[in-house]
Amino acid sequence: MAENRNQPRHRKRIQVKYGVEAPSRVGFTEDISDEGFFIKSAIVLRPGTILQVELRTPDGEVISIEGRIRWAKKVPPNLLHRVKGGMGIKIRRFNSGQDAYRRFCVELHKRYA
C-alpha cells in the first residue's frame, strides 16, 4: 500500500478513550503524527465515522479531539498482539488541548529524529 501521509509517524503508546457520542471505550495509540494517530483496539467502527477522542499526554495534559476514521481493520482480540488491528484517525478539530498535542508531537519529532 502506498504511503499517503505528509507527516512522519512516531510509535507511541498512550491510553485513549473514544466513542461516537462521547469517549467511552478504551484503546491505545500505536503511532502518532501531527495530523492523526492509530488506535489499537479489537472494537472498531466503520471508516467515515466521526469519533470523540480523549487522550492524556505523559505529562498529564488532557486532549479532546474530534476525528474521522480513515481506515479500520478488525482483528480478534487474541491476535492483537501479533496483527495490526484498530483504526486510523485523522484529526478534524480539537475540542481542547491543541497546544498540548502540538507540543507533544514536537517532542516526539525531537526524540525520534
C-alpha positions as CSV (number, residue, x, y, z in Angstrom):
1,M,0.0,0.0,0.0
2,A,1.3,3.4,-0.9
3,E,2.2,5.9,1.9
4,N,-0.3,8.7,1.8
5,R,0.9,10.7,4.8
6,N,2.7,14.0,4.6
7,Q,3.8,14.0,8.3
8,P,6.1,11.4,9.9
9,R,4.5,9.0,12.3
10,H,6.1,8.1,15.6
11,R,5.4,5.0,17.6
12,K,3.9,5.9,21.0
13,R,1.6,4.0,23.2
14,I,-0.9,6.3,25.1
15,Q,-4.2,5.2,26.5
16,V,-7.2,6.8,24.8
17,K,-10.9,6.9,25.3
18,Y,-13.1,7.1,22.2
19,G,-16.7,6.9,21.1
20,V,-19.3,8.3,18.7
21,E,-21.3,10.4,21.2
22,A,-18.7,10.6,24.0
23,P,-15.4,8.9,24.7
24,S,-16.5,5.7,26.5
25,R,-14.3,2.8,25.0
26,V,-10.7,2.4,25.9
27,G,-7.8,1.7,23.4
28,F,-4.2,2.7,23.0
29,T,-2.4,4.6,20.3
30,E,0.2,2.8,18.3
31,D,1.6,5.7,16.4
32,I,1.0,9.4,16.3
33,S,1.6,12.3,13.8
34,D,0.6,15.9,13.6
35,E,-2.4,15.0,11.5
36,G,-3.7,11.9,13.3
37,F,-3.0,8.6,15.1
38,F,-3.7,4.9,15.1
39,I,-5.9,3.5,17.8
40,K,-5.1,-0.2,18.5
41,S,-8.4,-1.9,19.6
42,A,-10.4,-5.0,19.0
43,I,-13.5,-2.9,18.8
44,V,-13.5,-0.9,15.5
45,L,-16.1,1.2,13.8
46,R,-16.6,1.9,10.1
47,P,-14.4,4.2,8.1
48,G,-16.0,7.7,7.8
49,T,-17.4,7.6,11.3
50,I,-16.7,10.7,13.4
51,L,-15.3,9.9,16.8
52,Q,-14.8,11.9,20.0
53,V,-11.4,11.0,21.4
54,E,-9.7,11.9,24.7
55,L,-6.1,11.2,25.3
56,R,-3.7,12.2,28.1
57,T,-0.1,13.0,27.4
58,P,2.7,11.5,29.6
59,D,2.7,15.0,31.3
60,G,-0.9,14.5,32.3
61,E,-2.4,17.1,29.9
62,V,-5.9,16.0,28.6
63,I,-6.5,16.5,24.9
64,S,-10.0,16.3,23.4
65,I,-10.2,15.7,19.7
66,E,-12.9,15.1,17.0
67,G,-11.5,12.7,14.4
68,R,-12.7,10.8,11.4
69,I,-11.9,7.1,10.9
70,R,-9.9,6.9,7.7
71,W,-9.5,3.1,7.8
72,A,-10.2,0.2,10.1
73,K,-9.1,-3.4,10.5
74,K,-11.0,-5.7,12.8
75,V,-8.7,-8.3,14.4
76,P,-9.8,-10.9,17.0
77,P,-8.6,-9.8,20.5
78,N,-6.3,-12.8,20.9
79,L,-4.4,-11.8,17.7
80,L,-4.0,-8.0,18.5
81,H,-0.5,-8.6,19.9
82,R,0.6,-10.0,16.5
83,V,-1.5,-8.3,13.9
84,K,-2.2,-4.6,13.5
85,G,-5.9,-4.1,14.3
86,G,-7.7,-0.9,15.0
87,M,-8.5,2.4,13.4
88,G,-6.5,5.1,11.6
89,I,-7.9,8.5,12.8
90,K,-7.5,11.8,11.0
91,I,-7.9,14.8,13.3
92,R,-10.8,17.1,12.2
93,R,-10.7,19.5,15.1
94,F,-9.6,20.0,18.7
95,N,-12.2,20.5,21.3
96,S,-9.4,21.3,23.8
97,G,-5.7,20.7,24.2
98,Q,-4.4,21.6,20.7
99,D,-1.3,23.3,22.0
100,A,-0.6,20.3,24.3
101,Y,-0.9,18.0,21.3
102,R,1.4,20.1,19.1
103,R,4.0,20.3,21.9
104,F,3.8,16.5,22.4
105,C,4.3,15.9,18.6
106,V,7.3,18.3,18.6
107,E,8.8,16.3,21.5
108,L,8.3,13.0,19.6
109,H,9.9,14.5,16.5
110,K,12.9,15.6,18.5
111,R,13.2,12.2,20.2
112,Y,13.0,10.2,17.0
113,A,14.7,12.5,14.6
